[in-house]
Amino acid sequence: MSLVLQLTFTNALKQTMTLNIDSPKANLTEAEIDAAMQTIIDQAVFEKEGFAFNTKKSARIVERNVTPFELNV
């Protein structure tokens, strides 16, 4: 099983950008995620076409399970 924290932002042009963070620490709180997203916004870390991603859109943790199969090839 793998976990990915997805943080999605928008800019003034309504473009979206999703930051994927593999293996986030366990027991993250909404407050911690919100604060991290605000820091990214305050530092203007990401931009596109000259417009910084300055609005929080969503945050989620995605859990992925992979079951491999042994095939006779």
C-alpha angles and dihedrals in degrees: 000000000000130000128210126188109214118199115187124197136178133208134210090277090057090246115148132220126188121203112204117204116190121219100004116198116274121262098021111178128220088243092056092048092046091050092049091050091049091052090053089051094045092051092047088227097166132037140163126203089354095305119113120224095248107160130072111230105170147330129204143158114234119204118204127192120190123195112191121205125212107229128193101234 
